[in-house]
Every structure is written in C-alpha cells, then in structure tokens.
C-alpha cells in the first residue's frame, strides 16, 4: 500500500478500498443508526450525526481473530502495516475504536488535538460518493510536532483558543486535505487539527466518514471520572 501524500504527522492513501469493498462499507454505514450530537469542542461548530461506536482488540483482521466487516479488518491491517507511524500492535496499542459520522451543511469541528487516553493516533475514511472541493469540510492539520505549551496557554480554559494560540506560534501553515471519496487519512495523536465547515452549497450532501482511534488501554482500573472523560472524547472524533 502506497501513500499518496504524507508529512511528519499524517499519511494519505487514496483508493483505499476496492470498489466492492467501498460499496460494502457504504452499505454498512447506511444500515447504522445515527444520533444528532452537539459538538463537545465548541458551541459554534453545529451538530453532526454519529453512529454507535465499536471497539476491537489489536488482533482484528488476523487469521485467528473472529471475522468482522471487511472495512474494519482492512483498516486494522493497515494500522499494523504502518507500525512506524502508530507503533507495534500489542505493545504500543491494543485497541481500535470505530464510529460513522455525517456532517451536514453548516457544521464543522473546531481546532483540537485528540491527545491523551492512551491514543497513538486516528484515521478517517471518507465514504461519500462525491465531494466537490468547494463544499468545504476539509481536514486541516498542523504538520508539526507539538510545541511546549506556554504558561499563558495553560491558563486558557477554552480548548479552541489554546489550539489557536499554538497555531499562531507554529512555524508552518496548516495543511488542508480535501475529503475525496475512498480516501484514508492517518493522523498522529496530539496533532492540532479541525474539520472545516461544510459549505451551504453542499445542499443535502453529507460529509460521511468512518473514523477511529488507535490506543493503548490503561494499565490500571479507570476511575469513574476517567471513564466519563473517555466517553466524552469518543464523541470528539472526525
């Protein structure tokens, strides 16, 4: 599998699934139940639709693992293939979580970094049939290793404002990745990124994705507080 584009903190793979595999993934998405969710990043983002999530062990897609949907298994194999990016299965990460998302016109997801909770990174697979670049919805990210937070930034409670302050200190400009159908994007944890607002000209077209996190389970039993934090974090995916 060859990367179409890559940087320090992201990898893009186009034509990720075969035509039949892509159609099967779309069917899986259409069969899922969705709930309209308000953004947990910013009240200015607007709501998006999210399916119930699923969580799998690191051996998903291996010969000895129970069979799952083709798209899940292919994503798990890809995560293992890019061990230099996500780390070694079973050692650096041991679980993958998945959820489908639909972003309607007018919605976005503000600047954030998906850090903590044992995460090594995440991935986004675009599942719409067609997407015009003028419809927005780009995945924008800062392709730069995280800068140490300043005291002033630490004092800011608003996540978006903290991330914007980091961007202002960045030595690079954000990279914009167009949500091309059947395009897979892999992103390292603690990368500052956002989903651009879907333009009103998209009409009824929805920005459709299968998004997941690659993470290491905590070694100790989580407290109720950390469990609630994890649940909240699962809702802030792309």
C-alpha positions, 0 to 999 in steps of 0.5 A: 500500500502506497501513500499518496501524500504524507508529512511528519504527522499524517499519511494519505492513501487514496483508493483505499478500498476496492470498489466492492469493498467501498460499496460494502462499507457504504452499505454498512454505514447506511444500515447504522443508526445515527444520533444528532450530537452537539459538538463537545469542542465548541458551541459554534461548530453545529451538530453532526450525526454519529453512529454507535461506536465499536471497539476491537482488540489489536488482533482484528483482521488476523487469521485467528481473530473472529471475522468482522466487516471487511472495512474494519479488518482492512483498516486494522491491517493497515494500522499494523502495516504502518507500525512506524507511524502508530507503533507495534500492535500489542505493545504500543496499542491494543485497541481500535475504536470505530464510529460513522459520522455525517456532517451536514451543511453548516457544521464543522469541528473546531481546532483540537488535538485528540491527545491523551487516553492512551491514543497513538493516533486516528484515521478517517475514511471518507465514504461519500460518493462525491465531494466537490472541493468547494463544499468545504469540510476539509481536514486541516492539520498542523504538520508539526510536532507539538510545541511546549505549551506556554504558561499563558496557554495553560491558563486558557480554559477554552480548548479552541483558543489554546489550539489557536494560540499554538497555531499562531506560534507554529512555524508552518501553515496548516495543511488542508486535505480535501475529503475525496471519496475512498480516501484514508487519512492517518493522523498522529495523536496530539496533532492540532487539527479541525474539520472545516465547515461544510459549505451551504452549497453542499445542499443535502450532501453529507460529509460521511466518514468512518473514523477511529482511534488507535490506543493503548488501554490503561494499565490500571482500573479507570476511575469513574471520572476517567471513564466519563472523560473517555466517553466524552472524547469518543464523541470528539472524533472526525 
